[in-house]
Amino acid sequence: MKPLFTDELWNTITPIFQAILEHPFIRGLTDGSLPEQSFRFFVIQDALYLQDFARSLALAAAKSPEDTDCQMFAEHVREVLIAERALHDSFFREWGLSPEEVYATPQMPTTLAYTSYLLRVAYGTPFPELVGALLPCYWIYWEVGKALEAQGSPSPLYRRWIDLYASEQFAAVVRPVIDVMNSVAEGLPESQRAAVRNHFITTSRYEWMFWDAAWRLEGWPVG
């Protein structure tokens, strides 16, 4: 049986995904050693990231050649802006942060680099390449959630985050995007498949960098 294109994609990021699982931010979610300050930094920057991720999804909907894919990505825009934001908002309430405070926070260097890359791909490349760039944000979070769920966490705060991404509800969002990637890859010339792989690898690297930035409490090096 011929391997799926997404199997090939995942194999290209095996070292990246292993580095993610071994990162002290991720390990700290399960053993409870992650400083809450780093987690708060992550959640705030993730909220800012998702604003631009939603815009990229909207462009994926607009570029989708199939009506069903257009509808799916349009629904995902709503999911990002409502469902995932609801999780963030629950954290913000516990920390006494208002939405105005959160969304007035500047994007840190890694966040800005990641969102700028995504938006450039969203505006400037064909649909298959855009799906390749978007897919790691779905797929890596799902795989991380599943890996961490087996270990659990002594922190109710961190457990809430793990439970969302390990859930069947989230899996039901991710699987159709993987299916779309396999579908649109059929018949693509190797040059475009290579471009898809490049975007997939690049945004997977950004996923590692995003957690690392939160771990380091990244800031701008000059004021």
Protein Blocks (a to p, Z undefined) as FASTA:
>chain_A
ZZdfklmmmmmmmmmmmmmmmpmklmmmmnopacfklmmmmmmmmmmmmmmmmmmmmmmm
mmpmbfklmmmmmmmmmmmmmmmmmmmmmmmmmnopafklmmmpccdfklmmmmmmmmmm
mmmpcfklmmmmmmmmmmmmmmmmmmmmmnopabfklmmmmmmmmpmklmmmmmmmmmmm
mmmmgopafklmmmmmmmmmmmmmmmmmmmmmmmnopacfbZZ
